[in-house]
Amino acid sequence: MLRTAFASTSRAALASTPRAFHTSPASLAVTEKVAEVADKLNKKVGQGLASAIEKGEEVTEKTKQTVGESAQKTKEVTGMAKEKTKGTANVAGQKANQTSAGVKEGARDFKEDVNKEARK
């Protein structure tokens, strides 16, 4: 019984005694090291992300330049094609007019020849 009484009083004494939180210099050094490593890691991640953002911006700018140059070249080629088409259309129109004039002249000459033969 004495043993039981002693065990229960020591447990009660331990449970009611507030425990103090003690830190040793070694635990501070570990805490500081963890904070230092976390800070270095945070900076490295931040630098990596900043570098990735800069690369993305560079690629975006180069793409804009390439698209702008391509658009300009397309406009130039389209303009040249339009000019060639207009030139070809003008030449075709002139040839059509010449052919039409030739046909009219041929028809007039034929009519005159028929009238001359009819008068004879």
Buried (B, 14 or more C-beta within 10 A) or exposed (E): EEEEEEEEEEEEEEEEEEEEEEEEEEEEEEEEEEEEEEEEEEEEEEEEEEEEEEEEEEEEEEEEEEEEEEEEEEEEEEEEEEEEEEEEEEEEEEEEEEEEEEEEEEEEEEEEEEEEEEEE
